[in-house]
Amino acid sequence: MELSTRLCPLCHVPFLQIPVGDGSIEICEKCQGTFFEFDEL
């Protein structure tokens, strides 16, 4: 796991990138918000 360059729009901290299958999801460690690309579903 590594930090993303993308920031959480609510907390303004870097997302944590978590590999899932062939892609990854990004999770904010502070608010637990998640971000993923449409094709990663």
Summary of the structure (lengths in Angstrom):
residues: 41
radius of gyration: 9.6
end to end distance: 19.1
largest distance: 27.3
contacts: 93
relative contact order: 0.29
helix: 7%
strand: 49%
